[in-house]
């Protein structure tokens, strides 16, 4: 890229040179001059809405004579010009007077409720009123007031009288998230003084049906109960009517769990960027003040994004999480799940003491007894090497490394797999060849300028929000085009203006092998993002690898869980040792043995799916689990049966779960907030974090290190320093790797009358264990629905809004029907949402054949 043209100007008499197109306010920042502002945000387009950044500007005319502009200008919207002279409030009485006047105007209707406002103590309006405002207000009339608060969702509250109409929230929802759930409505100041303004003044709100003119009490196309509700802002200060988004009327697919129009997976960001206390979180409202809080930088534990967050503690309790600033990863945005789902480790199910089974019951005991009982139960497995370790995908790198070493050193087995989901040997081959030990490769920044990005087995908005936001940023900038291989056009696909490669589950390989030549050409300098769901279709990982090879596209694997990339590098795979070393390679084993000081087992091991199927029919001497949810497994019944049959079960868990109830020994471990550690995100980037909460809870590494000592082995992982030193010795592997996968594609599945092929994935907000306790957040999840094509619905004689049964011989899921652009004889339901537990209820996965029928018992 060529160097940008530089522009020379002066600000307050100081010369400055900046690239052409730079805003005046940014140029001032470069030389350390602060200009007050409210609406300005570096990641949002300029708006000039608040007018607080007014400065005096002089520019050369056609003859080169520098002439002052007649009025002060907004420095957040005006770009620099050669020879420009800018005077800020520091050197210009005009600018200072203009800024003080704007501040006085903004405070005319602003309530004096700083002592009870959630923003008090960290409020830009409060701070700038003190530093840049007038000493006294000349306003003596009644301030306007509104009914408060408006519930934009169960999580987001709006106090309209505090709003200064900067439109940061509106611009974020439209420009960044693509969810226009909040907007300006009304004009002018309204009629005052009244409690509710009969002439509706300009205000931020959710556009209700009456405002947009969609509401017709005699003809209601949505079929929903549109009764006035205090949580919606209606015209003339009256309660609004639910039933629409700013884009138009809503159906079942656009509602959240409470029946409100769905807001956004990213709505919490509007709270953080609001420069006043107008937007607040129901979970934090009136719970603390900045001077009460102890803040710790951390990293999200909910997905593989590696998003930077800030954890705020008050009196030993997490009360709030905010987005951290990291321009290379999440910029300044996080998902609502990252922001609000933090109560999961402090529910009534939290384990505080070890449990051992006595007379058939789990009872609390001491650590010393629990470790002794666990060691005694594992000794037979230690001798026979008939044990299975399922550590789950939520571990830090340090904890994952301890699990990997414990399996090989203490139990002498390679039968360890973190993937408690649908897995395959093909996926292991793919990961060993293209992902494990590769370090930082494809990055967020690459996604913005990739030219063409193909997503396979991945719904970005639902499965990794930070990637979705970065792709959307690139799409809006015209630097990237997105293609999605999926069965239907999702909300994410629409907001990315993406090309849909429609594929019935099971036929993805055929679609990839027959791509349009123009798309193949664009992928030559593009990126292929493949999600973990690709493992559910035999041959798909093989096809992805082949496509990357023949096009030259770069590959990136994006798992759903925060610890899966780090766990892969640590060796939580039955055919891989740390950092991609094949178990079957003698030279690779020798490298590990030199560090560990013991012989590494070389016996062949199976992936989770195969080993659990085997364990369900024959007893293993021991199964050790950690942080797993039986509902994630393709057959939860099979996993439960395997745990029942095992002679001895040990569980390392934060909370009591269905798994701990089947264990012989339960060892409590620390959640993310109560330990130090490191995640490796999907890019391969190290994401270290500090301990936010003081705690006596032990990490997985601590527990396994102590358990190994009971079994007669010293792992040497007592401290993080020792653990990191050992890991560093194993990094940088350059030896033999697993071969590229070569698995034949699955054959097409035939469906009969009344049958369909199942398509499913997890929405971002579902019924997952890490959302326990977040009741306000749960209400903002999308309403679970079943999707069919109009053609398939017609063959069943049902229409949108009817209730659909999706069944197998194991059970039935019953959901309202939404018509979508799915292929014929394909039905989509959410994988793990309230009333829709695909693995638990149906024992099915993507590509399974299910029965579909109208529900005769339930009518709307």
Secondary structure as GFF3:
##gff-version 3
##sequence-region A 1 860
A	DSSP	beta_strand	6	11	.	.	.	ID=ss1
A	DSSP	beta_strand	14	19	.	.	.	ID=ss2
A	DSSP	alpha_helix	24	30	.	.	.	ID=ss3
A	DSSP	beta_strand	54	60	.	.	.	ID=ss4
A	DSSP	beta_strand	66	68	.	.	.	ID=ss5
A	DSSP	beta_strand	73	74	.	.	.	ID=ss6
A	DSSP	beta_strand	85	87	.	.	.	ID=ss7
A	DSSP	alpha_helix	93	106	.	.	.	ID=ss8
A	DSSP	three_ten_helix	114	116	.	.	.	ID=ss9
A	DSSP	alpha_helix	124	132	.	.	.	ID=ss10
A	DSSP	beta_strand	150	151	.	.	.	ID=ss11
A	DSSP	beta_strand	156	158	.	.	.	ID=ss12
A	DSSP	three_ten_helix	160	162	.	.	.	ID=ss13
A	DSSP	alpha_helix	168	171	.	.	.	ID=ss14
A	DSSP	pi_helix	172	177	.	.	.	ID=ss15
A	DSSP	beta_strand	183	185	.	.	.	ID=ss16
A	DSSP	beta_strand	203	205	.	.	.	ID=ss17
A	DSSP	alpha_helix	209	212	.	.	.	ID=ss18
A	DSSP	beta_strand	228	233	.	.	.	ID=ss19
A	DSSP	three_ten_helix	235	237	.	.	.	ID=ss20
A	DSSP	beta_strand	239	241	.	.	.	ID=ss21
A	DSSP	beta_strand	244	245	.	.	.	ID=ss22
A	DSSP	beta_strand	248	249	.	.	.	ID=ss23
A	DSSP	three_ten_helix	252	254	.	.	.	ID=ss24
A	DSSP	alpha_helix	268	273	.	.	.	ID=ss25
A	DSSP	beta_strand	279	281	.	.	.	ID=ss26
A	DSSP	three_ten_helix	290	292	.	.	.	ID=ss27
A	DSSP	beta_strand	294	299	.	.	.	ID=ss28
A	DSSP	beta_strand	308	314	.	.	.	ID=ss29
A	DSSP	beta_strand	317	323	.	.	.	ID=ss30
A	DSSP	alpha_helix	336	340	.	.	.	ID=ss31
A	DSSP	three_ten_helix	343	346	.	.	.	ID=ss32
A	DSSP	beta_strand	355	358	.	.	.	ID=ss33
A	DSSP	beta_strand	361	364	.	.	.	ID=ss34
A	DSSP	alpha_helix	367	384	.	.	.	ID=ss35
A	DSSP	beta_strand	387	390	.	.	.	ID=ss36
A	DSSP	alpha_helix	397	409	.	.	.	ID=ss37
A	DSSP	alpha_helix	425	434	.	.	.	ID=ss38
A	DSSP	alpha_helix	444	448	.	.	.	ID=ss39
A	DSSP	beta_strand	451	456	.	.	.	ID=ss40
A	DSSP	alpha_helix	460	463	.	.	.	ID=ss41
A	DSSP	alpha_helix	465	476	.	.	.	ID=ss42
A	DSSP	beta_strand	480	486	.	.	.	ID=ss43
A	DSSP	alpha_helix	491	495	.	.	.	ID=ss44
A	DSSP	beta_strand	499	502	.	.	.	ID=ss45
A	DSSP	alpha_helix	508	513	.	.	.	ID=ss46
A	DSSP	alpha_helix	517	522	.	.	.	ID=ss47
A	DSSP	three_ten_helix	523	525	.	.	.	ID=ss48
A	DSSP	beta_strand	527	531	.	.	.	ID=ss49
A	DSSP	three_ten_helix	532	536	.	.	.	ID=ss50
A	DSSP	alpha_helix	540	551	.	.	.	ID=ss51
A	DSSP	beta_strand	554	558	.	.	.	ID=ss52
A	DSSP	alpha_helix	564	570	.	.	.	ID=ss53
A	DSSP	beta_strand	576	577	.	.	.	ID=ss54
A	DSSP	three_ten_helix	578	580	.	.	.	ID=ss55
A	DSSP	beta_strand	581	582	.	.	.	ID=ss56
A	DSSP	alpha_helix	586	596	.	.	.	ID=ss57
A	DSSP	alpha_helix	608	615	.	.	.	ID=ss58
A	DSSP	beta_strand	622	626	.	.	.	ID=ss59
A	DSSP	three_ten_helix	630	632	.	.	.	ID=ss60
A	DSSP	alpha_helix	636	645	.	.	.	ID=ss61
A	DSSP	beta_strand	649	653	.	.	.	ID=ss62
A	DSSP	three_ten_helix	660	662	.	.	.	ID=ss63
A	DSSP	beta_strand	665	668	.	.	.	ID=ss64
A	DSSP	three_ten_helix	672	674	.	.	.	ID=ss65
A	DSSP	beta_strand	677	680	.	.	.	ID=ss66
A	DSSP	beta_strand	686	689	.	.	.	ID=ss67
A	DSSP	alpha_helix	700	710	.	.	.	ID=ss68
A	DSSP	alpha_helix	720	730	.	.	.	ID=ss69
A	DSSP	beta_strand	755	759	.	.	.	ID=ss70
A	DSSP	three_ten_helix	769	771	.	.	.	ID=ss71
A	DSSP	alpha_helix	775	778	.	.	.	ID=ss72
A	DSSP	beta_strand	786	788	.	.	.	ID=ss73
A	DSSP	alpha_helix	790	796	.	.	.	ID=ss74
A	DSSP	beta_strand	803	807	.	.	.	ID=ss75
A	DSSP	beta_strand	812	819	.	.	.	ID=ss76
A	DSSP	beta_strand	826	828	.	.	.	ID=ss77
A	DSSP	beta_strand	832	833	.	.	.	ID=ss78
A	DSSP	beta_strand	836	837	.	.	.	ID=ss79
A	DSSP	pi_helix	838	842	.	.	.	ID=ss80
A	DSSP	beta_strand	849	854	.	.	.	ID=ss81
###
